[in-house]
Amino acid sequence: MTDDLERLEDKIQDAQKANMGPEAPSGGAVRAGAEFISPMLGGLILGYFLDKWLDTAPIFIISLFLLGVAGGFISIFRASMDNPAETEDSGLHKPEKDAKTSARNDKQE
């Protein structure tokens, strides 16, 4: 019985090691989508209930939705700055060249 448990533990450890590989490319897209949508939905829901409670028409829905959009953009920007390797190919965070280094790099190429 202990041999079975040891084999099971080994299989579990092997499976955990296999799943700890690099994140799938679609995982970053799902994360970015969730980080963008969540503040907007939160703003809509909170705005709806505030408008209902205070008996104001669309004031809080619109204002909190717009705040949610801004929060979503900030969240995605921070996520892209945290992991620049994911956005390296897109050219979002390329360092700017100054006159001295660009002249040297152009001569070397």
C-alpha positions in Angstrom: 0.0 0.0 0.0 2.9 2.4 0.7 4.3 1.6 -2.7 1.1 2.7 -4.3 1.1 6.0 -2.3 4.7 6.7 -3.2 4.0 6.1 -6.9 0.9 8.3 -6.7 3.0 11.1 -5.0 5.6 10.7 -7.8 2.9 11.1 -10.5 1.5 14.1 -8.8 4.9 15.8 -8.5 5.6 15.0 -12.2 2.3 16.5 -13.2 2.9 19.6 -11.1 6.3 20.1 -12.7 4.8 19.7 -16.1 2.2 22.3 -15.4 4.6 24.8 -14.1 6.0 25.6 -17.5 5.8 28.9 -19.2 2.4 30.5 -19.4 0.4 29.9 -22.6 0.2 32.9 -24.9 -3.6 32.9 -24.6 -3.3 33.2 -20.8 -1.9 36.7 -21.1 -4.8 37.7 -23.3 -7.4 36.3 -20.9 -5.7 38.1 -18.0 -5.6 41.4 -19.9 -9.2 41.0 -20.9 -10.3 40.3 -17.4 -8.3 43.2 -16.1 -9.9 45.5 -18.6 -13.5 44.3 -18.2 -13.6 43.9 -14.4 -13.4 47.6 -13.5 -16.0 48.5 -16.2 -18.5 45.9 -14.9 -17.8 47.0 -11.3 -18.5 50.6 -12.3 -21.7 49.7 -14.1 -23.0 47.6 -11.2 -22.1 50.1 -8.6 -23.5 52.9 -10.6 -26.7 51.1 -11.3 -27.4 50.5 -7.6 -26.3 54.1 -6.6 -28.6 55.5 -9.2 -31.4 53.3 -8.0 -30.8 54.2 -4.3 -30.4 57.9 -4.8 -33.1 58.1 -7.6 -30.8 59.8 -10.1 -31.0 58.8 -13.7 -27.8 57.7 -15.5 -25.4 60.0 -13.6 -23.6 57.3 -11.6 -23.8 54.6 -14.2 -22.1 56.8 -16.8 -19.5 58.4 -14.5 -18.5 55.1 -12.8 -18.4 53.3 -16.1 -16.0 55.9 -17.5 -13.9 55.6 -14.3 -13.9 51.8 -14.9 -12.7 52.3 -18.5 -9.8 54.5 -17.2 -9.0 52.0 -14.5 -9.0 49.2 -17.1 -6.5 51.0 -19.3 -4.3 51.8 -16.3 -4.5 48.2 -15.2 -3.5 46.9 -18.6 -0.7 49.4 -18.9 0.7 48.3 -15.5 0.4 44.7 -16.5 2.4 45.3 -19.7 5.1 47.2 -17.8 5.4 44.3 -15.2 6.1 41.8 -17.9 7.7 43.5 -20.9 8.7 40.2 -22.5 5.1 39.6 -23.5 4.9 42.9 -25.3 8.4 42.9 -26.7 7.4 41.8 -30.2 4.6 44.4 -30.4 7.1 47.3 -30.1 5.1 49.0 -27.2 8.1 49.4 -24.9 11.0 49.9 -27.1 13.6 52.3 -25.7 14.0 55.5 -27.6 17.3 56.2 -29.3 19.3 59.3 -28.8 21.5 60.9 -31.4 24.8 59.4 -30.1 23.7 55.7 -29.8 21.6 55.7 -32.9 24.6 56.9 -35.0 26.9 54.2 -33.6 24.3 51.5 -34.0 23.6 52.5 -37.6 27.3 52.3 -38.5 27.6 48.8 -36.9 24.7 47.4 -38.9 
